[in-house]
Amino acid sequence: MLDFGGETLVLTHDAMAEGVHFQPGQDPADVAWKLVASNLSDLAAKGAEPLGVLIGYQFGADDERFLTGLSEVLEHYGVPLLGGDTIGGEGPQVLGLTALGRATHRPVPSRSGAQAGDGLWITGPVGAAMLGFEALRSGAVADSGAFRRPTPRLEEGRTLAPLVSAMMDVSDGLLLDASRMALASGVTLAIDSAAVPIATPEPRRAEALRWGEDYQLLFTLPAGVKAPVPAYRIGTAVPSTETPVLLDGQPLSAESGLGYEHR
Amino acid sequence: MLDFGGETLVLTHDAMAEGVHFQPGQDPADVAWKLVASNLSDLAAKGAEPLGVLIGYQFGADDERFLTGLSEVLEHYGVPLLGGDTIGGEGPQVLGLTALGRATHRPVPSRSGAQAGDGLWITGPVGAAMLGFEALRSGAVADSGAFRRPTPRLEEGRTLAPLVSAMMDVSDGLLLDASRMALASGVTLAIDSAAVPIATPEPRRAEALRWGEDYQLLFTLPAGVKAPVPAYRIGTAVPSTETPVLLDGQPLSAESGLGYEHR
């Protein structure tokens, strides 16, 4: 965040490495889409309106195809490419993207503002990216869109920004990201697992709560405030306990598996 | 460049790959310094005042040492770290840095404004990084500072911005970068090789003109205007000829070796 010219600039940078964040066989156009979408999702969580991106692009297997995907996603979200750098190099491809946005509401929402008593909400189902990943792996490309081309919730973020006490995007899994919000806010988040909307069949609910990359917005609202966008209330912030997240009243620790962490 | 809140934001992104832009054995603190300095040099060439940086950091051999160098260079130039991302991954390390600056003069200088009749100037000698590189390779670390920790000409860039018709930093070699300025401006740059200040012994003048990474500023001033900072007049912009650069009256083509290009 940077105050500049009477406005607040929201800045985000995400890097992705081949073999970690994407796989050698993946369509470079989809990789481009996700690189941009994940950064725009960070802006969404701050209620920011995208102003542009800069890319750090290491040449890879199919640069033209990457550029096609990059053009598509930037055009889709009306975001200009403001600059960047292209480099060579041996080994797995590493990509970086910086996104700039204009804060539409100040203070800019953060993950640290949740208060005991607040309701915990999410904008939509989790687990769609997991199913998409599995579809892609099994060759059913048509069913893998949620994994390949996720949607940053820009509109929702802007609408929510003036109302939320805390907000973040769910990139690494609902339980892990909720625990981060809880720790940052100094509360415990009590989640009712049955209230969480899932995109998977019921038997896979536990997995859906731990899989990331759906880029839903997770946010808290003061008690009694209803979300002005389609959203689901999935729990409540309570005074801090020994663990950041209570799932159906049970403590969840890192060891019990909250999700996965990209390094 | 981005107009925002009544100001103009100058944005730059540079990426560096191990094995291309730095070598596996190099001190990570120096790598950090150069990553930041090369971006600040881009801001200097735009006459911009640095506001902050975002880093895309892939973990490497000695992350603590990298962080030390990063802290040093940011503190040295009074530039805050505004954000970034850290990632893992196999293979050669790839780093990215985005720098943001505030334009101190509008229009922001570019490489495309040189006019026939303008004088061509440079802020200081070339070839120091080349000697530093050789010193480092031979183990004389103390003499390698110009290569390891180059200086972005921020003050000079700000002072020059209101006066220059074109400006850029010399990162890839004087002749190559001059040819880029010439092509962007639609002129030919006639360089007097003997007038170019060099940091090397005289016999190595031709090499010094082709070696990069000194981060001097190369700029044009209307005829009769003198540089308000220490600088050397090295040539003149003339109407476009068949080649972008004339060295002592002789055409120079890409094939004859202008310098080196990092990809």
Interface residues (C-beta under 8 A of the other chain):
Chain A: M1 L2 F4 G5 G6 E7 L9 L11 T12 H13 D14 A15 M16 A17 E18 G19 V20 H21 L51 G52 L54 I55 G56 Y57 Q58 F59 L82 G83 G84 D85 T86 I87 G88 G89 E90 G91 P92 V94 G96 T98 L100 R102 H262 R263
Chain B: M1 L2 F4 G5 G6 E7 L9 L11 T12 H13 D14 A15 M16 A17 E18 G19 V20 H21 L51 G52 L54 I55 G56 Y57 Q58 F59 L82 G83 G84 D85 T86 I87 G88 G89 E90 G91 P92 V94 G96 T98 L100 R102 H262 R263
